[in-house]
Amino acid sequence: MRRQTSRRSPLPTPAPDDRRALDRQIVALAVPALGALVAEPLFVLVDSAVVGTLGTEELAGLALASTVLTTVVGLCIFLAYATTASVARTIGAGDRGHALRLGIDGMWLGAALGVLLGAALWLAAPALVDLLGAPHAVAPHAVAYLRWSAPGLPGMLTVLAATGVLRGMLDTRTPLWVAAGGAVLNAVLSAALVLGLGQGVGGSGLGTAVAQLTMAAVLVVVVARGARDAHVPLRPTHAGLGLGLRTGAPLLVRTVSLRLAILLAAWVATGLGTVTLAGHQVIVALWGLAAFTLDALAIAAQALVGRSLGAGDLTTARTVLRRTLQWGVAAGAALGVVLAATGQWLAPVFSADDAVRAAVTTTLLVVAVTLPMAGWVFVLDGVLIGAGDGRYLAGAGMVTLAVYAPAALAVRALADPGTTGLLWSWVAFAGLFMAARAATTGLRARGAAWMVTGAART
């Protein structure tokens, strides 16, 4: 049901014909968002550097445990996406107080899920590590990291929701500064606890937990100040928590479909031998860096489209769609040119094996060609999330997974190991899987149903 308000605030999005102003707003949102996205992986990078000084078994334990932890947090990304979309649409409708109410409830939901998942992770850590096949010497280190980092899960998930609140208010700078400060604090704590106090891998997990809880506290204070100014109570509401779960569930399904596709790609690479698996890790790392840039544009699209639809301005929503798509495709093309031109120099940085280098260099050409399409996909994903079109994205995610899975299985069964195996694996993932996503999201964006959905959800 559409919420009636007594006033409507002017939409801060520029007029449809003011392209330069719209470009400036896209950049103003995307650049800080990119900085925040890049700051988060620094947690694992710093932990790896510090723990790596302890030995190979400790580093292997960290690698296994951090994979579990990032998977759990990654599945909860709907807390940021759903909150961004709902807050942006409500702000666009002129009801800042209700937008903050939605944000507060989203943060409570994140904290509650964090407590439940943190307790479950602490209890299940040994079983999870054993299930993943950790060697006997590695398992204790993996369990130690998971158990000491588990108390930080409420902070991690609260950070996701609070970041969504601020993004919905077109503030991507505050999350950037908080993420940067958290990365620095994590580095200091990790070095002090692991190297200074000799706490081992567990000390690294504790440092991460403390840093994440501190970040959450800072963001909670920022949002709470805005809520008090708008006379919005800070206690949770049953209706708000229920709404958060209902809007987040489809986005969780969408995220699961993406994670399954990524895991399937890794499984294919594993079955094609050591060279393919090693090359796959390099390509995944480079693909991830490119994805940060494209995801930053998607975040800008989420917020701007949400505000437009909340204000009932379908013309501006369509303009934002077209312009952010142009940015996404152009950014993907630029990144593709860089990877294609530098592939022969990038590959030796990651491996001294000639076979791995050859596989990476060749496969980077496939990645380069598909990155413009990836830019299209990322932006459309953000647009539809901003419109609250989660149910469509959930269904489309399962369809695209069903399209990709047979191709992935065929590659594992038929492709030769080495250069050819890695190449065909990424033809299936970056080519077919992304093409299926481009088709399903593109067909939705061509119509008006997604805009009607977004306007109706305000």
Rosetta blueprint (number, residue, H / E / L):
1 M L
2 R L
3 R L
4 Q L
5 T L
6 S L
7 R L
8 R L
9 S L
10 P L
11 L L
12 P L
13 T L
14 P L
15 A L
16 P L
17 D L
18 D L
19 R H
20 R H
21 A H
22 L H
23 D H
24 R H
25 Q H
26 I H
27 V H
28 A H
29 L H
30 A H
31 V H
32 P H
33 A H
34 L H
35 G H
36 A H
37 L H
38 V H
39 A H
40 E L
41 P H
42 L H
43 F H
44 V H
45 L H
46 V H
47 D H
48 S H
49 A H
50 V H
51 V H
52 G H
53 T L
54 L L
55 G L
56 T H
57 E H
58 E H
59 L H
60 A H
61 G H
62 L H
63 A H
64 L H
65 A H
66 S H
67 T H
68 V H
69 L H
70 T H
71 T H
72 V H
73 V H
74 G H
75 L H
76 C L
77 I L
78 F H
79 L H
80 A H
81 Y H
82 A H
83 T H
84 T H
85 A H
86 S H
87 V H
88 A H
89 R H
90 T H
91 I H
92 G H
93 A L
94 G L
95 D L
96 R H
97 G H
98 H H
99 A H
100 L H
101 R H
102 L H
103 G H
104 I H
105 D H
106 G H
107 M H
108 W H
109 L H
110 G H
111 A H
112 A H
113 L H
114 G H
115 V H
116 L H
117 L H
118 G H
119 A H
120 A H
121 L H
122 W H
123 L H
124 A H
125 A H
126 P H
127 A H
128 L H
129 V H
130 D H
131 L H
132 L L
133 G L
134 A L
135 P L
136 H L
137 A L
138 V L
139 A H
140 P H
141 H H
142 A H
143 V H
144 A H
145 Y H
146 L H
147 R H
148 W H
149 S H
150 A H
151 P H
152 G H
153 L H
154 P H
155 G H
156 M H
157 L H
158 T H
159 V H
160 L H
161 A H
162 A H
163 T H
164 G H
165 V H
166 L H
167 R H
168 G H
169 M L
170 L L
171 D L
172 T L
173 R H
174 T H
175 P H
176 L H
177 W H
178 V H
179 A H
180 A H
181 G H
182 G H
183 A H
184 V H
185 L H
186 N H
187 A H
188 V H
189 L H
190 S H
191 A H
192 A H
193 L H
194 V H
195 L H
196 G H
197 L L
198 G L
199 Q L
200 G H
201 V H
202 G H
203 G H
204 S H
205 G H
206 L H
207 G H
208 T H
209 A H
210 V H
211 A H
212 Q H
213 L H
214 T H
215 M H
216 A H
217 A H
218 V H
219 L H
220 V H
221 V H
222 V H
223 V H
224 A H
225 R H
226 G H
227 A H
228 R H
229 D H
230 A L
231 H L
232 V L
233 P L
234 L L
235 R L
236 P L
237 T L
238 H H
239 A H
240 G H
241 L H
242 G H
243 L H
244 G H
245 L H
246 R H
247 T H
248 G H
249 A H
250 P H
251 L H
252 L H
253 V H
254 R H
255 T H
256 V H
257 S H
258 L H
259 R H
260 L H
261 A H
262 I H
263 L H
264 L H
265 A H
266 A H
267 W H
268 V H
269 A H
270 T H
271 G H
272 L L
273 G L
274 T H
275 V H
276 T H
277 L H
278 A H
279 G H
280 H H
281 Q H
282 V H
283 I H
284 V H
285 A H
286 L H
287 W H
288 G H
289 L H
290 A H
291 A H
292 F H
293 T H
294 L H
295 D H
296 A H
297 L H
298 A H
299 I H
300 A H
301 A H
302 Q H
303 A H
304 L H
305 V H
306 G H
307 R H
308 S H
309 L H
310 G H
311 A L
312 G L
313 D L
314 L H
315 T H
316 T H
317 A H
318 R H
319 T H
320 V H
321 L H
322 R H
323 R H
324 T H
325 L H
326 Q H
327 W H
328 G H
329 V H
330 A H
331 A H
332 G H
333 A H
334 A H
335 L H
336 G H
337 V H
338 V H
339 L H
340 A H
341 A H
342 T H
343 G H
344 Q H
345 W H
346 L H
347 A H
348 P H
349 V H
350 F H
351 S L
352 A L
353 D L
354 D H
355 A H
356 V H
357 R H
358 A H
359 A H
360 V H
361 T H
362 T H
363 T H
364 L H
365 L H
366 V H
367 V H
368 A H
369 V H
370 T H
371 L H
372 P H
373 M H
374 A H
375 G H
376 W H
377 V H
378 F H
379 V H
380 L H
381 D H
382 G H
383 V H
384 L H
385 I H
386 G H
387 A L
388 G L
389 D L
390 G H
391 R H
392 Y H
393 L H
394 A H
395 G H
396 A H
397 G H
398 M H
399 V H
400 T H
401 L H
402 A H
403 V H
404 Y H
405 A H
406 P H
407 A H
408 A H
409 L H
410 A H
411 V H
412 R H
413 A H
414 L H
415 A L
416 D L
417 P L
418 G L
419 T H
420 T H
421 G H
422 L H
423 L H
424 W H
425 S H
426 W H
427 V H
428 A H
429 F H
430 A H
431 G H
432 L H
433 F H
434 M H
435 A H
436 A H
437 R H
438 A H
439 A H
440 T H
441 T H
442 G H
443 L H
444 R H
445 A H
446 R H
447 G L
448 A L
449 A H
450 W H
451 M H
452 V H
453 T H
454 G H
455 A H
456 A H
457 R L
458 T L
